[in-house]
Amino acid sequence: MEKPESSEIVPFKVVDCTREKRFGVVATSLQDFVIRAKEKLGLNGETVKVVLEQDGTEVDEEDYFSTLERNTSLMLLAPNEKWGPPGRNTNGDEIDGGRGISGLLTRLRGDVGHVSLLGGCELELLSDMDPDSLTDIVPDRSFLDQLKEASSRLLNDKRQAQEALDLLKLYHSASLIHEDVNKRSRVAQ
């Protein structure tokens, strides 16, 4: 991927610590990113820490921020929150009622159609799973491979739908502003 030039507007993805809220944000600096990302996630007025969603690396210097590639996924953490890998909450506990991936797989073996009803965290957990390490829970390796693939596709579709909605909101806002400018221009004449 190409790295942005300094001071150019760069697109990023921002997620909350639960990975349930995901938005696109454009920014020219780390400070600009924090302001816009806090607004998107409804964290106005709170002190936050910026970390890479992938591994929790803290992004606290402008020099490092400027090296990030376009569309890097960043997570905002409030003071009481900690980064955790997908499938764990901010306290480090496994999601899904403490049963984690094993409980999720057991439920889906009963009715695989429920995969379409899962949230982002659960889909991410399934799409990141290692089928080889789970054959003691679900002996059918083919089922695990297909579930992993289906989860990845569903997660991607959900993200694309959210991005499309965000773009539509942005377009609508721009249309309203354009309309307002035209009205004021006509009144001024």
Wavefront OBJ file of the C-alpha trace (Angstrom):
o trace
v 0.000 0.000 0.000
v 1.148 3.538 -0.586
v 2.053 5.798 2.279
v 0.527 9.289 2.363
v 2.455 12.502 1.828
v 2.733 14.682 4.935
v -0.220 17.037 5.557
v -2.432 15.360 2.947
v -5.882 14.162 3.929
v -5.609 10.436 4.643
v -8.421 7.909 5.169
v -8.350 5.726 8.287
v -10.752 3.307 9.924
v -11.634 3.804 13.579
v -13.212 1.230 15.897
v -14.307 1.242 19.503
v -12.815 -1.238 21.966
v -15.659 -3.718 21.395
v -15.141 -3.593 17.624
v -18.887 -3.127 17.218
v -18.659 0.470 15.952
v -16.515 1.004 12.872
v -16.261 4.242 10.887
v -14.189 5.821 8.174
v -12.331 8.988 9.158
v -10.098 11.277 7.133
v -7.396 13.284 8.885
v -4.266 15.308 8.244
v -2.615 14.703 11.634
v -2.863 12.603 14.763
v -4.625 15.416 16.608
v -7.078 15.845 13.724
v -7.713 12.086 13.722
v -8.401 12.029 17.478
v -10.891 14.902 17.227
v -12.787 13.375 14.300
v -12.665 9.797 15.638
v -13.917 10.841 19.099
v -16.828 12.631 17.424
v -17.719 9.548 15.327
v -17.608 7.237 18.369
v -19.399 9.683 20.675
v -16.423 10.074 23.018
v -16.393 13.879 23.103
v -14.678 15.289 26.167
v -12.979 12.005 27.084
v -9.242 11.422 27.109
v -8.442 8.602 24.702
v -5.487 6.517 23.620
v -5.006 5.572 19.949
v -3.750 2.058 19.185
v -3.462 -0.118 16.100
v -6.528 -2.376 16.037
v -4.444 -5.268 14.755
v -2.016 -5.589 17.659
v -2.613 -2.793 20.190
v 0.536 -0.796 19.378
v 0.061 2.696 20.806
v 0.104 5.551 18.297
v 1.116 8.571 20.350
v 3.568 10.445 18.132
v 2.882 12.456 15.011
v 5.993 11.037 13.323
v 4.742 7.475 13.722
v 1.171 8.426 12.760
v 2.445 9.974 9.526
v 3.996 6.621 8.498
v 0.700 4.715 8.697
v -0.729 3.464 5.431
v -4.077 4.585 4.051
v -7.090 2.802 5.593
v -5.132 1.631 8.641
v -7.592 0.491 11.294
v -7.104 2.312 14.591
v -8.863 1.783 17.919
v -9.733 4.483 20.441
v -9.493 3.479 24.096
v -10.969 5.420 27.018
v -8.884 5.452 30.232
v -10.731 2.415 31.671
v -10.378 0.338 28.479
v -7.583 -1.933 27.280
v -6.843 -3.368 23.861
v -7.589 -7.057 23.412
v -7.397 -9.401 20.442
v -10.608 -10.044 18.506
v -12.939 -12.283 20.485
v -11.984 -10.863 23.882
v -13.588 -7.970 25.689
v -11.628 -5.110 27.261
v -11.243 -7.062 30.508
v -9.500 -9.882 28.630
v -12.456 -12.261 29.038
v -13.679 -14.275 26.097
v -16.881 -13.054 24.508
v -19.970 -15.208 24.073
v -20.843 -15.661 27.727
v -17.335 -16.768 28.672
v -17.485 -19.693 26.245
v -15.513 -18.023 23.473
v -14.985 -19.803 20.213
v -15.980 -23.223 21.570
v -19.425 -22.010 22.660
v -19.885 -20.200 19.380
v -18.954 -23.281 17.349
v -21.251 -25.479 19.424
v -24.161 -23.096 18.793
v -23.440 -22.910 15.074
v -23.171 -26.687 14.707
v -26.773 -26.799 15.901
v -27.884 -24.292 13.257
v -25.227 -22.865 10.960
v -27.781 -20.389 9.592
v -27.326 -18.324 12.750
v -23.961 -17.172 11.426
v -25.822 -14.490 9.452
v -27.167 -13.052 12.731
v -23.788 -12.684 14.440
v -22.265 -9.332 15.336
v -18.932 -7.972 14.191
v -16.906 -9.331 17.129
v -18.189 -12.872 16.699
v -17.709 -12.801 12.917
v -14.188 -11.506 13.397
v -13.489 -14.270 15.911
v -14.662 -16.892 13.409
v -12.869 -15.375 10.429
v -9.602 -15.272 12.420
v -9.914 -18.805 13.831
v -7.362 -21.522 13.131
v -9.385 -24.576 11.989
v -6.481 -26.947 12.757
v -6.540 -26.004 16.434
v -10.304 -26.489 16.756
v -10.815 -30.014 15.424
v -11.091 -31.284 19.010
v -14.278 -29.155 19.368
v -15.613 -29.732 15.842
v -14.045 -32.788 14.163
v -15.357 -31.799 10.718
v -12.463 -29.767 9.272
v -14.446 -28.984 6.117
v -17.211 -27.399 8.239
v -14.632 -25.221 10.031
v -13.034 -24.097 6.752
v -16.405 -23.217 5.218
v -17.527 -21.435 8.382
v -14.315 -19.397 8.414
v -14.810 -18.409 4.764
v -18.509 -17.556 5.244
v -17.710 -15.485 8.341
v -15.034 -13.549 6.470
v -17.444 -12.785 3.628
v -20.225 -11.720 6.018
v -17.847 -9.506 7.998
v -16.628 -7.893 4.791
v -20.222 -7.355 3.610
v -21.169 -5.752 6.941
v -18.173 -3.432 6.776
v -18.932 -2.466 3.177
v -22.564 -1.800 4.056
v -21.495 0.404 6.984
v -19.049 2.271 4.755
v -21.787 2.769 2.134
v -24.130 4.142 4.799
v -21.408 6.471 6.077
v -20.773 7.677 2.532
v -24.496 8.212 1.977
v -24.700 10.268 5.187
v -21.725 12.330 4.059
v -23.283 12.867 0.620
v -26.587 13.875 2.212
v -24.847 16.358 4.518
v -22.935 17.834 1.587
v -26.158 18.130 -0.423
v -27.835 19.998 2.423
v -24.879 22.361 2.741
v -24.839 22.931 -1.028
v -28.572 23.613 -0.985
v -28.159 26.074 1.894
v -25.321 27.897 0.091
v -27.448 28.200 -3.059
v -30.365 29.628 -1.064
v -28.133 32.187 0.634
v -26.576 33.098 -2.693
v -30.012 33.748 -4.216
v -31.087 35.823 -1.202
v -27.897 37.908 -1.362
v -28.509 38.756 -5.017
l 1 2 3 4 5 6 7 8 9 10 11 12 13 14 15 16 17 18 19 20 21 22 23 24 25 26 27 28 29 30 31 32 33 34 35 36 37 38 39 40 41 42 43 44 45 46 47 48 49 50 51 52 53 54 55 56 57 58 59 60 61 62 63 64 65 66 67 68 69 70 71 72 73 74 75 76 77 78 79 80 81 82 83 84 85 86 87 88 89 90 91 92 93 94 95 96 97 98 99 100 101 102 103 104 105 106 107 108 109 110 111 112 113 114 115 116 117 118 119 120 121 122 123 124 125 126 127 128 129 130 131 132 133 134 135 136 137 138 139 140 141 142 143 144 145 146 147 148 149 150 151 152 153 154 155 156 157 158 159 160 161 162 163 164 165 166 167 168 169 170 171 172 173 174 175 176 177 178 179 180 181 182 183 184 185 186 187 188 189
